[in-house]
Amino acid sequence: MSSTSSVRSSGDFLADRRYEYARGAFDERDFAAAADLARQVLELAPDFAAAHAMLGRSLAELGAREEAVEALHRALALEPEDALGVRLDLARLGAVAPDEAITDGYVRALFDDYAPKFDRHLTGSLAYRGPALIAEALRRTRSRQIRDFRFGLTFDLGCGTGLMAQEIAGLCAGIVGVDLSPRMLEKAERTKLYDALHEGELVAFLSGRETYEADLVVAADVFVYMAALDGVFRQAHRVLKPEGLFAFTVQAHEGDGYILGDDARYAHSEPYLRRLADSLGFTPIVFERASTREDRGVPVPGFLVVLQR
């Protein structure tokens, strides 16, 4: 089950303190105690969404599915943007479709919380190297095409703190980034590598750009928070100039289509990605297995892809 990130106060000091006890019990896997404490919180603050989420998650761990679903739906009704990520729990319980498990509100809250430690945690604890892999694949692509390793206008989708821009800095005529998280964008701004930064959802961002505007579109470890990729592929194809490149990483699914994994990320299959690329007229230049990060010291399977318009 998902863990609750930092939450707003219930407005009641005693309820907030009891909620912290509940969270501690949950983290220690004492789910019965966590559920009991969450109920105590709700007696004091009936509309505290985080406590409903805690109750639902605890009950789910205890095998009380129907009660868990009811509590989680109550949390979602109180916090419809789902900063708490309860849709992920509901999806695991079969109460919402996997496609609907991850919302923009959840991703925004997740990365706003993550922003202060993002770079250190990714490159240290998770051995993250998505941007470096993409940059190296682009270098190979240009070498194979006997073309200079330089690009015109570049769109960095889900730019985060600017790790991708750091890998391709000086190689692009200009870089424009988009991300859902304002706190991540604040860090990206400090790199001074972007011509412009936009807060928002990436398909909507691309939809507002001109046709044939970009030479390169990159998305490092971004599609793990998206189920269907039809919209972003279609818009990337539209904004790219003829022979422009679309480079990205995904987590790998060995079946067909895509799935929501136990790690609360989407994984996409090779047949799904190839069908989507082919339907739009993209030509695969690089399509290979690669791992962008580790999970508890084990490489997470993925694909590294460069498509040409």
N, C-alpha and C positions, 0 to 999 in steps of 0.2 A: 504493500500500500504506500501511497505517497506520504511524505512527511510534510507537516505544515510549516511553511516559512514564517518569517516574522509577520505579526498581525497587528492590526490596530487595537487599541485598548477597548474593552467592553464598556468603559466608563465607570466601572465599579472596581475599586482597589482590591477588595477581597476576592471578587470573581477572577480578576487578572492573576492574582497570586495562586489561586487554586488551579487555574488553567495551566500555569507553569508547572505545577505539581503533576497535573495530568500528562503534560507533554513529557516530563521526565519519566513517568511510569511507562508511557508508550515506548519511549526510546530504550527502556530497559526490558521491553517485551512483557511487562506485567499488564496485559490488556484488560483484565478484569478491573484492576485498580484504576486504569486510565478511563474506562467507561464510567465507573462509579464517580470519579472526580469530575468528569465532564458533565454528568447529570447534576452534580452539586453546583457547578458553574452556571448551568442553565436555569437552576432555581433562582439564582441571584440576577442573571442577565439572560432572559429568554431569547433575545434576538441577537445573541453573539454568534455570528456565523462560524467562527473558528472552533467554538466548543461543539456545535452541531457536527462539524467535520471530524473533530476528534472522536466524538461519540460514534459516528458512523464507521470510521476507520477501526476503532477498537472492537466494535461489534462484528465487523467483517472478519477480523482476525479470530474472533471467538466463534465464528461459524453461524452467527445470527444474521443471515443475508437480508431477510425482509426488513428487519428493524434497521439494519445498516443502510439499506437503500433509502428508507424513509428519512433517516437523519441526514444523509448526504444530500438528498433532494431539498431538504429544508435549508441546509447551508447554501445551496446553489440559488434558491429563491431569494435569500437574504443578500447574496453577493453574486448577482447574475453575470458579472464579467469574469468570475471564477479565478480571481487572483490566488485562491487557495488550492486550485488544481483538483477539485473534487470530481470533475468529469473523468479524470484518469481512473479514480477509484470506481466510479460508476461503470466505466467501460470494462474494468476487470471483473466486475460483478455481473456483466451482461445487461446492465440497465440503460446504457446508451451505446450507440454504434461506435466502434473504434475510430471511424473517420471524424467523429465529433468530440474526441477525448481531449484534444489540445486546442485551446483558444488563444487568441491574441492577448487577452487579458492575463492569462496564466503565464505566457511567455514573457510579457512585459514585466510582471511582478517578479518572476524567476530571475531575470537578468538585472533588474534594478537592485535586487538583493545581492546578486552575484558580483556586480560591477567592481566593488572595492578590491576583491581578491581574485578577479577573473584571470588576468594574465599569469599571475604567479601560480595559481592552482592548475590552470590548463597546461602550461608548459612544464611545470614541475611535477605535480602529483599524477597528472593524466598523460604526460609525455605527448602532448598534443602537437601535431605537425601538419595539419590540414593545409594552411596557407603555403607552407614550404613545398608540399607535394604538388599543389596546383601550379606554383611558380615554376617548378622544375618540369612539369608536364608541358607548360606553355613554352618553355625554352626548347624542349625537344621538338615540339610541334613546329616552331619557327625554323629550327635547324633543318628539319625534314623538308620543309617547304622552300628552303634556301631563301628565307626572308629575314630581315633585321628583327631582333628581339625587342621590338618597340610597338606600342599601341597608341591609338587615338583615344577618344573619350571612353572611359571605363566606368561601369556601374558595379559597385560592390554591394551585393545583396546580403542583408543581415550582417552589416559590417562590424558590429560589436565595438570593441575598443580600438580597432584599426590594425589588427595583426596581419590581415591580408594586404592592406595598403603598404605596410612596412616591407613586405616581400617584393612588391612591384613598384615601389617608389622610384621615380626617375625614369621609368620605362613607359609611362603613359602621359599623353598630352594633358590629361586631367582625370581626376577620380572623383566620382560622386557616390556617396554612401547613403544607405537607408537602413534603419533599424527601428524596432518597436520600443526599445528601452531608452528613455531620455538619459539615464545615468551612464549607460554605455556610450551614448553619443557624446556626452560631456568629456569622456576620456578620449574618444576618437578625435574630438576637436583639438585637444592638446597636442596631438601628433603633428598638426599643421600640414598633413599630407593630403587633405581633401579640399577640393574646390568648393564643395557644398555638401551638407549633411541634412538628411530629411528624417523626421520621426514619422513612422507609419508602417503599414503592411506592404510587403514588397511587390505583390501583384498589382495593388492599387497604384503604387509608385510607378511601376513600369507602364501601366495603362495611361499615365499622364505624360509620358515622354513621347518625343517625335519618332515617327517611323524612320528607319535607317540612320538613327542618331549616333549609335555607339559602335565601337570597334571591338569591345570586349565586355562580357558580362561574367562576373565571378560570384560563386556562392560556396564559401568554405564551411562545411558542417552545419548548414542552415536547414536543409531539407529534412533533417531528422525531426523537425518540429512541424512538418507538413505531411498530410496524408497523400491525397491526389496531387500530382504535379502538372496536370494538364494546363492550368492557367498560367503558371510561371513559365513553362516551356513555350507556350504560344506567344506570350508577351515578349519573352527574350528573343524569340525568332523575329518578331515584328520590329523591335527597336534596333536590331543589329544590321549593320551594313552588309552587303553581299561579301561573303568570305569572312565575316566577323566570327569571333569565337565565343562559345559559351562553356565555361569550365566550372566544375563543381565536384564535391564529394558527397557520398551518401553512405549510410550503413547498409550492409548487404542482407537480403532475404533470399534464401535458397529456393523458395517455391516460385509462385507467380504473383504478380500484383505487388501489394505492400501489406505490412502488418504493423501493429502496435506492439513493440517488444516489452519485456518485463522491466527494462530500464527506462520506461516512459518516453521512448523515442520511436519514431517510425523507421522501418527498414524497407528498402525497395529492391525489387528483383531485377536481374539483368534483362530478362525478356520484356518486362514492363517498360524499362527505360529505353530499350532499343525500339520497341513498337511506337512509343511516344515520339522519339526522335525521328523515326522514319515517316510517321504520319504528317509531320510538319516540314519535311524536306531537309532536316539536319543530316550532316555526314559525320559519323564517328571518326575522330582522328586518334584519340586515345580512349581506350576502354579497358581498364585493368583492375585487378584486385589490389587493394591497398588498405592499410589501417591508419586512421588519422589519430587514434588515441588508444589508451589502455584503460581497462576496467579491472581494478584490483590486481594490477600487474600483468594482465592478459590482453594481448592485442584484440581490439574489436574489429571484426571483419567488415570491409567496406569496398566501395568502388570509387576509382578516380576516373573522371570522364572529361574529355574535351570534345565538344561538338563544333562543327563548322557550318555556318549558314550557307 
